[in-house]
Amino acid sequence: MIARQKTSSPEDANSPVGTDSARTTTLTLITSTHKLLSELASLKTCKAAERGSRLIDSLNSSEQILLRARYQAAIAALGQTALSNTNLNTLFHTTALLVTQTLAIPCCSVWQVLSDGSTLRRVSGIHKSERLTDLLEVSVQENPWIQELLVSDILRFNSASTRISYDAEQCEQSNAEQSKAEPSGISVSIPGQVKPLGFLIAVAPVTRPFTTNDSQFLQSIAQTLAAAIERKRSEELLRTQTQILEKVTSDAALNEILESLCLLLEHQSPGSICSILKLDKATGTLRSGVAPSLPSEYVSGIEGSMIGERSGSCGTAAHRGEGVFVTDIATDPLWEKFRDFALGHNIRACWSMPFFSQTGEVLGTFALSHRVACEPTPHHLQILRTAAHLASIATERYRAAEQLRQQALYDHLTGPRFLERGFVSPAFLNTLIEEHISGRRDNRQTLWALLMLELWFRQWQDAPVTAGDVAVAG
């Protein structure tokens, strides 16, 4: 028997099974449509966000360009000021004012590293548009955190971690009523050949993120200051040479010349103490010290210092005929005999350079001393060499002029005619002359008085009386 195959009729489409299939198809189409619309909306949103992001990036880029342009203008302005004849104090003040205006902060200061390399002096500052004129000094001994400052090119800080002298404190006080936030700031080193020349410190009264652009700007400012300081140092040293040579040619007194030399060099190397000792050939000692900034008791104590090994810095330098650089008197064997005396007067380091005549004879020593242990820098060595050269010129010129004066003066006073008059004893006269020649004592007035007396006797007592003289007398 063959089975018949059942075929679908049109009426089957209206059956419940057909209705479910159509509904499923419709739902699928609706879901796909919604998904497509959602994707289209998301695409529009992404494009809008991308356009917004590009606009923000463009605005940020423009702001950065303007910021860099402002920084470059400030750096260029400072560079022009540095190249002018402006002195360093004015340049430091201009720098502090420029930084506060450019970074929109109330506090900025410039600090100089003194000659000992461990003491800082605030040479200029701006606080809320007002100039800080008082000089402040801080040292490693009093503030150990300065050591971290001295070895850091860039140091960020806040008042809780580090007190950069009084800048952070002043900013904190000025902001006390407005906010409880701690001042924050940044320190940038002013680079030198070996050690920092100083520091540029910017402080904000509230927590402020100093950006990379800010740091680069401050570093450029510091580089400009470094170049200006080095140039001014060379100019001042040349000016010192000119001033001393002018005194030499004007026949100023030797001690006056040497004292001026010490004061000028102390000004160029703040924190250092200059002194000069002259060789007394008769006794083989260093005498007649010129030390305007040393205590008189110390100057008296080094008067007549012996020349030889382990005779302090100056005695050893004169003995060796070369520079001697004692960085710590407390431990150096060259100061074993005089250690307690030097430390008792707060002298901790002493660098000495001998100066010579044209024939190579030691004439004396020039010394730079400090109140803390420290090593000389190339700048110090240049000062020592320059000072020794100038002291040599002054001393030789003085000796030559003195020899001429002696020939004019002492020939009359040491002749038999003067001694026969009996004004002074030969021993006393020889003492006056010897003291004056050696420089131990200035006996010019006494010797010139004796000379004038002798010349008067020769003119009016020893000269033969003529008829004209009798007539005038009558």
C-alpha positions in Angstrom: 0.0 0.0 0.0 1.4 3.3 -1.0 1.1 6.1 1.6 0.1 9.6 0.4 2.2 12.6 1.2 0.4 15.4 2.9 0.8 18.9 1.3 0.4 22.2 3.0 -2.5 24.3 2.2 -2.9 28.1 2.3 -4.9 27.8 5.4 -1.8 26.4 7.3 -0.2 29.9 7.2 -2.9 31.1 9.6 -2.1 28.3 12.0 -0.5 29.2 15.4 2.9 27.9 14.3 3.1 30.4 11.4 2.1 33.3 13.7 5.0 32.6 16.1 7.6 32.5 13.3 6.5 35.9 11.9 6.6 37.4 15.4 10.1 36.1 16.0 11.3 37.5 12.7 9.8 40.9 13.5 11.4 41.1 16.9 14.8 40.2 15.4 14.4 43.1 12.9 13.4 45.5 15.6 16.4 44.5 17.8 18.8 44.9 14.9 17.4 48.3 14.1 17.8 49.4 17.7 21.3 48.1 17.8 22.1 49.9 14.6 20.6 53.2 15.9 22.6 52.8 19.1 25.8 52.3 17.2 25.1 55.3 15.1 24.4 57.4 18.2 27.6 56.1 19.8 29.6 56.9 16.7 28.2 60.5 16.7 29.1 60.8 20.4 32.7 59.5 19.8 33.2 61.9 16.9 31.9 64.8 19.1 34.2 63.7 21.9 37.1 63.4 19.6 36.4 66.9 18.2 36.2 68.2 21.9 39.4 66.5 22.8 41.2 68.0 19.8 39.9 71.4 20.8 41.1 71.0 24.4 44.5 69.8 23.1 44.7 72.8 20.8 43.8 75.1 23.7 46.4 73.4 25.9 49.0 73.7 23.2 48.3 77.4 22.7 48.6 77.9 26.4 51.9 76.1 26.5 53.2 78.2 23.6 52.2 81.4 25.4 53.8 80.2 28.6 57.0 79.3 26.9 57.0 82.7 25.1 56.6 84.5 28.5 59.4 82.5 30.0 61.7 83.2 27.0 60.9 86.9 27.2 61.8 87.0 30.9 65.1 85.1 30.3 66.0 87.5 27.4 65.2 90.5 29.6 67.5 89.2 32.4 70.2 88.4 29.9 70.2 92.0 28.6 70.4 93.3 32.2 73.3 91.0 32.9 75.2 92.2 29.9 74.9 95.9 31.0 77.0 97.6 33.6 74.5 96.7 36.3 76.1 95.6 39.6 75.4 92.2 41.0 73.1 93.5 43.8 70.8 95.2 41.3 70.9 92.1 39.1 69.9 89.9 42.0 67.0 92.1 42.9 65.9 92.2 39.2 66.0 88.4 39.1 63.9 88.0 42.2 61.3 90.5 41.0 61.2 88.9 37.5 60.7 85.4 38.9 57.8 86.4 41.1 56.1 88.2 38.3 56.6 85.4 35.7 55.6 82.5 38.0 52.8 84.6 39.7 54.2 83.8 43.2 54.7 86.2 46.1 58.2 85.0 47.3 61.6 84.6 45.6 65.1 85.1 46.9 68.7 84.8 45.6 71.3 83.2 47.9 75.0 83.4 47.6 77.4 80.6 48.7 80.1 82.3 50.7 83.8 81.6 50.4 83.8 78.7 52.9 81.4 76.7 50.7 79.0 75.9 53.5 77.4 79.2 54.5 74.6 80.8 52.5 73.8 84.5 52.5 70.5 86.0 51.2 71.7 88.8 48.9 68.2 89.8 47.6 64.6 88.8 47.9 61.0 89.7 47.1 58.1 89.1 49.5 54.7 90.2 48.3 56.2 92.8 45.9 58.4 94.3 48.7 62.1 94.1 48.6 63.9 92.2 51.4 67.1 94.3 52.1 68.3 92.6 55.3 71.2 90.2 54.8 70.6 86.7 56.3 73.2 84.0 56.8 72.7 80.3 57.5 75.3 77.6 57.7 75.5 73.8 57.6 76.5 73.8 61.3 73.3 75.5 62.3 71.0 73.9 59.6 72.1 70.4 58.5 69.5 70.4 55.7 71.6 72.9 53.8 74.0 70.1 52.9 71.1 68.5 50.9 70.6 71.9 49.2 74.3 72.1 48.3 74.4 68.8 46.5 71.1 69.2 44.7 70.6 70.9 41.3 66.9 71.1 41.9 65.2 70.6 45.3 61.4 70.7 45.9 60.4 71.3 49.5 57.6 72.4 51.9 57.8 74.1 55.2 57.3 70.8 57.1 60.3 69.1 55.5 62.7 72.0 55.1 62.8 75.6 56.2 64.5 77.6 53.5 65.5 80.3 55.9 62.6 82.7 56.4 61.1 82.7 52.9 58.7 79.7 53.5 58.0 81.1 57.0 57.1 84.5 55.7 54.8 83.1 53.0 53.2 80.9 55.6 52.4 83.8 57.8 51.0 85.9 55.0 48.7 83.0 54.1 47.6 82.0 57.6 44.2 83.6 57.4 43.4 82.3 54.0 44.5 78.7 54.1 45.9 76.0 56.3 48.0 74.6 53.5 51.8 74.6 54.0 54.0 76.7 51.7 55.8 74.9 49.0 58.7 75.8 46.9 61.6 74.9 44.7 65.4 75.6 44.9 67.6 75.7 41.8 71.4 75.8 42.0 73.4 78.6 40.4 76.2 76.4 39.0 79.9 77.2 39.4 83.1 75.5 38.1 83.3 73.2 41.0 80.7 74.2 43.6 77.4 76.1 43.4 77.8 79.9 43.4 74.4 80.2 45.0 70.7 79.3 44.8 67.5 80.7 43.4 64.6 79.9 45.7 60.9 80.4 44.7 58.2 79.9 47.4 54.4 79.8 47.0 52.1 80.3 50.0 50.0 77.3 49.2 50.8 73.9 47.8 51.7 74.6 44.2 52.9 72.0 41.7 56.1 73.5 40.1 56.0 72.0 36.7 58.8 70.8 34.4 58.4 74.1 32.5 58.8 76.0 35.7 62.0 74.1 36.6 63.5 74.6 33.1 62.7 78.4 33.3 64.4 78.7 36.7 67.4 76.7 35.5 67.8 79.1 32.6 67.6 82.0 35.0 70.2 80.4 37.2 72.5 79.8 34.2 72.2 83.5 33.3 73.1 84.5 36.8 76.1 82.1 36.9 77.6 83.6 33.7 77.1 87.1 35.1 78.7 86.3 38.4 81.7 84.7 36.8 82.2 87.7 34.5 81.7 90.2 37.3 84.3 88.3 39.3 86.9 88.7 36.5 86.0 92.4 36.1 86.4 93.0 39.9 89.7 91.2 40.0 91.0 93.3 37.1 89.6 96.5 38.8 91.5 95.5 42.0 94.7 95.2 40.1 94.2 98.6 38.6 93.5 100.2 41.9 96.5 98.7 43.7 98.8 99.6 40.9 97.6 103.2 41.0 98.4 103.3 44.7 101.8 101.9 44.0 102.6 104.5 41.4 101.4 107.3 43.7 104.0 106.3 46.3 101.4 105.4 49.0 102.7 103.7 52.1 103.3 100.0 51.8 101.1 98.9 54.6 98.3 101.2 53.2 98.6 99.4 49.9 98.6 95.9 51.4 95.6 96.7 53.6 93.7 98.0 50.6 94.5 94.8 48.8 93.2 92.7 51.6 89.9 94.6 51.9 89.3 94.5 48.1 89.8 90.8 48.0 87.7 90.1 51.0 84.9 91.9 49.3 85.3 89.7 46.2 85.4 86.5 48.3 82.7 87.1 51.1 83.4 85.0 54.2 87.2 84.9 53.7 89.8 86.7 55.9 92.9 88.1 54.2 96.3 88.7 55.8 99.8 89.5 54.6 103.1 88.9 56.4 106.5 90.4 55.3 109.8 88.7 55.7 112.3 90.2 58.2 115.7 89.2 56.8 117.5 90.3 59.9 115.6 87.9 62.1 114.4 85.3 59.6 110.8 85.7 60.7 107.5 86.9 59.3 106.5 90.2 60.8 104.5 93.4 60.4 101.3 91.6 59.6 98.5 93.4 57.7 95.2 91.8 58.6 92.3 94.3 58.7 89.7 91.7 59.6 91.6 89.6 62.1 91.4 90.2 65.9 94.3 92.3 67.1 95.2 89.6 69.6 95.6 87.1 66.8 97.7 89.6 64.7 100.0 90.1 67.7 100.3 86.4 68.2 101.5 85.7 64.7 103.9 88.6 64.7 107.4 87.2 64.4 106.3 83.8 63.2 109.2 81.4 62.5 109.9 80.2 59.0 110.2 76.4 58.6 108.4 73.1 58.2 105.3 72.7 60.5 105.2 76.4 61.2 101.6 77.0 60.2 100.5 77.7 56.7 102.5 80.9 56.2 105.8 79.8 57.9 105.7 76.6 55.9 104.9 78.4 52.6 107.8 80.8 53.1 110.1 77.8 53.9 109.0 75.7 50.9 108.6 78.6 48.5 105.2 77.3 47.3 101.6 77.5 48.2 100.4 75.6 51.3 96.7 74.9 51.6 95.6 73.7 55.1 91.9 72.8 54.9 91.4 71.8 58.5 93.7 73.2 61.2 92.2 70.9 63.8 93.8 67.9 62.2 96.7 69.1 60.0 100.2 68.4 61.4 101.5 71.7 60.0 99.6 73.6 62.7 100.5 71.3 65.5 102.4 74.0 67.4 99.8 76.7 66.9 96.6 74.7 66.7 95.1 75.7 70.0 95.9 79.4 69.3 94.2 79.4 65.9 91.2 77.4 67.0 90.8 79.7 70.0 90.4 82.6 67.6 87.9 80.6 65.4 90.3 80.1 62.5 89.8 76.7 61.0 91.3 76.8 57.5 94.3 78.7 56.1 95.7 78.8 52.6 99.0 80.7 52.1 100.9 81.8 49.0 104.4 83.2 49.2 105.4 86.2 47.0 108.9 86.8 45.6 111.3 89.5 44.3 112.5 89.5 40.8 115.5 87.5 41.9 113.4 84.8 43.5 113.9 86.0 47.1 110.9 85.4 49.4 109.4 88.7 50.4 106.4 87.5 52.4 103.2 85.5 52.3 99.6 86.2 51.5 96.9 84.1 53.2 93.2 83.4 53.0 91.6 82.1 56.2 88.1 80.8 57.0 86.2 80.0 60.2 85.2 76.6 58.9 87.2 73.8 57.4 87.1 74.1 53.6 89.0 73.6 50.4 90.2 76.2 47.8 88.3 76.5 44.5 89.8 77.7 41.2 88.5 81.1 42.0 90.4 81.1 45.4 93.6 80.0 43.6 93.2 82.9 41.2 92.8 85.3 44.0 95.9 84.0 45.8 98.0 84.2 42.7 96.8 87.7 41.9 97.4 88.9 45.4 100.9 87.5 45.6 101.8 89.2 42.3 100.4 92.5 43.5 102.1 92.2 46.9 105.4 91.5 45.2 105.1 94.6 42.9 104.2 96.8 45.8 107.0 95.5 48.1 109.7 95.8 45.5 108.6 99.3 44.5 108.6 100.3 48.1 112.1 98.8 48.6 113.5 100.6 45.6 112.0 103.9 46.7 113.1 103.4 50.3 116.6 102.7 49.2 116.7 106.1 47.4 115.3 107.8 50.4 117.8 106.1 52.6 120.7 107.3 50.5 119.3 110.9 50.8 118.4 110.6 54.4 120.8 108.2 56.2 124.0 109.4 54.5 123.5 112.7 56.3 122.5 111.1 59.6 125.3 108.6 59.8 128.1 110.9 58.8 130.8 111.8 61.4 129.7 115.5 61.4 126.2 114.6 62.6 127.4 112.2 65.2 129.8 114.7 66.6 127.0 117.1 67.4 125.7 114.7 70.0 122.0 115.2 69.3 121.4 111.4 69.8 123.5 108.5 70.7 124.9 106.4 67.8 123.1 103.3 69.3 119.7 105.0 69.4 120.1 106.4 65.9 121.0 102.9 64.6 117.9 101.5 66.3 115.7 104.1 64.7 117.1 103.3 61.3 117.0 99.5 61.7 113.4 99.6 62.9 112.3 101.7 60.0 114.2 99.7 57.3 112.8 96.4 58.6 109.2 97.9 58.7 108.8 97.1 62.4 108.1 100.7 63.1 107.4 103.9 61.2 110.1 106.3 62.3 109.8 108.7 59.4 108.9 111.7 61.4 111.7 111.3 63.9 114.3 110.7 61.2 113.1 113.6 59.0 113.2 115.9 62.1 116.8 114.9 62.8 117.6 115.4 59.1 116.1 118.9 59.1 118.0 119.8 62.2 121.2 118.6 60.6 120.6 120.6 57.4 119.8 123.7 59.4 123.1 123.4 61.3 124.9 123.0 58.0 123.2 126.0 56.5 123.5 128.4 59.4 126.2 127.1 61.8 128.7 125.3 59.6 128.6 127.6 56.6 131.3 130.4 56.5 129.9 133.9 57.3 130.1 136.3 54.4 130.0 140.1 54.3 126.5 139.9 52.9 125.3 137.8 55.8 126.9 140.3 58.3 125.1 143.2 56.5 121.8 141.4 56.7 122.3 140.5 60.3 123.2 144.1 61.1 
